[in-house]
């Protein structure tokens, strides 16, 4: 029974979430500047505000794509490790833990359920190996993270659609406000995501430690048994 080390992926995921927080702060600033500059929206003149908004938007796209790849690599391994150690009552495969993020409707609730399953089952496996470990049944942090994540995406979608369909400055202002709100929600979602990844990563590390300790214990027993058998054989001879 063994698991693959997931600490490096967790660290990369956490660091990228911090990067996203920084980019989102810049995005809020860009949204404010863009809102103030909407009077010149229909002008052909390209100014420093437009450049700043464009660069921040590009950084957001690159940052989010990178985060998706790194996060899903961590997420899949965290779930796959439970399969590796013989937890045969999990509700999904590790591949499903990735694809469910991209399937409409399913992506509204399935990733949340799998995250809760990772948090709960990893703890229960630690408890099986070390009875002194107390399982934390609270998953409120996961729920808050997921709520901010969903609301942020919902508001961003409305704001983006409104900006594309806008026929007046007033509609552009409304779209800009909604996008700004979604960026603020992104910051909250990222901070709660960091807390969730840290909690799961800490329990994963504890599980790896307990598995290693158990394996060493079994090895010691085997060695001692072999030595006793050898001694018994010598005495009988």
C-alpha positions in Angstrom: 0.0 0.0 0.0 1.6 3.3 -1.1 0.6 6.7 -2.4 2.4 9.0 -4.8 3.8 12.2 -3.4 1.4 15.1 -4.0 3.1 17.8 -1.9 5.0 19.4 -4.9 1.8 19.7 -6.9 0.0 21.1 -3.9 2.7 23.7 -3.4 2.6 24.7 -7.0 -1.2 25.0 -6.9 -1.1 27.2 -3.8 1.6 29.4 -5.3 -0.5 29.9 -8.5 -3.6 30.7 -6.5 -1.6 33.5 -4.8 -0.5 34.7 -8.3 -4.2 34.7 -9.3 -5.0 36.8 -6.2 -2.4 39.3 -7.3 -3.7 39.4 -10.9 -7.3 39.8 -9.7 -6.2 42.8 -7.5 -4.7 44.3 -10.7 -7.9 43.4 -12.5 -10.0 45.3 -10.0 -7.8 48.4 -10.5 -8.1 47.9 -14.3 -11.9 47.7 -14.0 -12.0 51.0 -12.1 -9.8 52.7 -14.6 -11.7 51.2 -17.5 -15.0 52.4 -15.9 -13.7 55.9 -15.6 -12.5 55.8 -19.2 -15.7 54.6 -20.7 -16.5 58.0 -22.1 -13.7 57.4 -24.6 -14.8 53.9 -25.4 -15.9 54.8 -29.0 -12.8 56.8 -29.6 -10.0 55.4 -31.8 -7.4 56.8 -29.5 -5.4 54.1 -27.7 -4.1 55.4 -24.3 -2.1 54.0 -21.3 -5.3 52.8 -19.6 -6.3 50.7 -22.6 -2.8 49.2 -22.6 -2.9 48.4 -18.8 -6.4 46.9 -19.1 -5.2 44.7 -22.1 -2.1 43.5 -20.3 -4.0 42.6 -17.2 -6.6 40.8 -19.2 -3.9 38.8 -21.0 -2.3 38.0 -17.6 -5.6 36.7 -16.4 -6.1 34.4 -19.3 -2.6 33.0 -19.1 -2.8 32.7 -15.3 -6.1 30.9 -15.3 -5.1 28.4 -17.9 -1.9 27.6 -16.1 -3.9 27.3 -12.8 -6.4 24.9 -14.4 -3.7 22.6 -15.5 -1.7 22.6 -12.3 -4.8 22.4 -10.0 -6.3 19.5 -11.9 -3.0 17.6 -11.8 -3.0 18.0 -8.0 -6.7 17.2 -7.7 -6.6 14.1 -9.7 -3.6 12.7 -7.8 -5.3 13.4 -4.5 -8.2 11.3 -5.6 -6.2 8.7 -7.3 -4.1 8.1 -4.2 -7.3 6.9 -2.4 -7.8 4.4 -5.2 -4.2 3.3 -4.9 -4.4 2.4 -1.2 -7.5 0.3 -1.8 -10.4 2.5 -1.0 -12.9 0.6 -3.2 -16.1 2.4 -2.3 -15.2 5.8 -3.9 -18.0 7.1 -6.1 -15.9 8.0 -9.2 -12.6 7.3 -11.0 -9.7 9.7 -10.9 -10.3 10.5 -14.6 -13.8 11.5 -13.8 -12.4 13.8 -11.1 -10.8 15.8 -14.0 -13.5 15.6 -16.7 -16.4 16.6 -14.4 -15.0 20.1 -14.3 -15.8 20.5 -18.0 -19.2 18.9 -18.3 -22.1 21.4 -18.2 -24.5 21.0 -15.3 -22.3 18.3 -13.8 -19.5 20.9 -13.1 -21.9 22.8 -10.9 -21.8 20.2 -8.1 -19.7 17.1 -8.9 -16.2 18.7 -8.3 -17.5 20.0 -4.9 -18.6 16.5 -3.9 -15.3 14.9 -5.0 -13.4 17.5 -3.0 -15.5 16.7 0.1 -14.8 13.0 -0.6 -11.0 13.6 -0.8 -11.1 15.5 2.5 -13.2 13.0 4.3 -11.7 9.7 3.0 -8.1 10.8 3.4 -8.8 11.6 7.0 -10.6 8.2 7.6 -7.6 6.4 6.1 -5.3 8.2 8.6 -7.6 7.2 11.4 -7.5 3.6 10.3 -3.7 3.6 10.6 -3.6 5.8 13.7 -6.6 5.6 16.0 -5.5 8.6 17.9 -6.2 10.9 14.9 -9.5 12.7 15.2 -11.4 13.0 12.0 -12.6 16.6 11.3 -16.1 16.3 9.9 -16.4 20.0 9.2 -16.3 20.9 5.5 -17.7 24.4 5.7 -14.5 25.8 4.2 -15.0 23.7 1.1 -18.6 24.9 0.8 -17.6 28.6 1.1 -14.9 28.2 -1.5 -17.3 26.5 -3.9 -20.0 29.2 -3.3 -17.6 32.0 -4.1 -16.3 30.1 -7.2 -19.8 29.6 -8.6 -21.1 33.1 -7.9 -17.9 34.6 -9.4 -18.3 32.6 -12.6 -22.0 33.4 -12.8 -21.4 37.2 -12.4 -18.5 37.2 -14.8 -20.6 35.4 -17.5 -23.4 38.0 -17.2 -20.9 40.9 -17.3 -19.1 39.5 -20.3 -22.2 38.9 -22.3 -23.6 42.3 -21.4 -20.3 43.9 -22.5 -20.5 42.2 -25.9 -24.1 43.1 -26.4 -23.9 46.7 -25.0 -25.4 49.4 -27.2 -24.8 52.3 -24.9 -22.4 53.7 -22.3 -24.8 52.9 -19.6 -24.8 49.2 -20.5 -21.0 49.2 -20.7 -20.9 50.7 -17.2 -23.2 48.0 -15.9 -21.0 45.3 -17.5 -17.9 46.9 -16.1 -19.3 46.9 -12.6 -20.3 43.2 -12.9 -16.9 42.2 -14.1 -15.3 44.2 -11.3 -17.5 42.4 -8.8 -16.6 39.0 -10.3 -12.9 39.9 -9.9 -13.4 40.7 -6.2 -15.2 37.4 -5.8 -12.3 35.7 -7.6 -10.0 37.0 -4.8 -12.2 35.5 -2.1 -12.6 32.2 -4.0 -8.8 31.9 -4.5 -8.1 32.6 -0.8 -10.6 30.0 0.3 -9.2 27.6 -2.3 -5.7 28.0 -0.8 -7.1 27.1 2.6 -8.8 24.0 1.1 -5.6 22.8 -0.7 -3.5 23.3 2.4 -5.9 21.3 4.6 -6.1 18.4 2.2 -2.3 18.5 1.5 -1.6 18.4 5.3 -3.8 15.3 5.7 -2.2 13.7 2.6 1.3 14.2 4.2 0.0 12.7 7.4 -1.4 9.7 5.6 1.9 9.2 3.7 3.7 9.3 7.1 1.4 6.7 8.7 1.6 4.4 5.7 5.4 4.6 5.8 5.5 4.0 9.5 3.1 1.0 9.1 5.3 -0.4 6.3 8.4 -0.1 8.4 6.6 -1.8 11.3 5.6 -4.7 9.2 9.2 -5.0 7.8 10.6 -5.1 11.3 8.2 -7.8 12.3 9.1 -9.9 9.3 12.9 -9.5 10.0 12.5 -10.4 13.7 10.4 -13.5 12.7 13.1 -14.6 10.3 15.8 -14.2 12.9 13.8 -16.2 15.4 13.3 -19.0 12.9 17.1 -19.0 12.1 17.9 -19.2 15.8 15.4 -22.0 16.4 16.9 -23.9 13.5 20.4 -23.6 14.9 19.3 -24.8 18.3 17.5 -27.8 16.9 20.6 -28.8 14.8 
